[in-house]
Amino acid sequence: MMRLKELGAIEGALGNMSLLPTLAPLIDAIHTILAGGSVDVRVTQRGNPDIVHELERMLTQATADANFINEKSGYYVTIAPP
């Protein structure tokens, strides 16, 4: 979460944070998929490949950690941005 904030995905002061407005279409796309719809996502400009790989590694590790914790606790634990 801290890295996402550092990269600008979360804006604002503590207690008044929100997602970067340019992420809204992706959130809408996720909601559409979860509601049974389909979307088409296209990358129009490549970002820094080192950061892309870092974020991919972080997601993989966070997923593994969450699955381990959930399995051991017998309860679904999650963290989401505000």
Residue pairs with C-beta under 8 A, 6 or more apart in sequence:
1 10
1 79
1 81
3 54
3 55
3 58
4 10
4 81
7 51
8 20
9 19
9 20
9 23
9 81
10 17
10 18
10 19
10 20
10 81
10 82
11 17
11 18
11 19
11 20
12 18
17 81
17 82
18 82
19 27
19 81
19 82
26 41
29 39
29 41
32 38
32 39
33 39
66 77
66 78
69 77
70 76
70 77
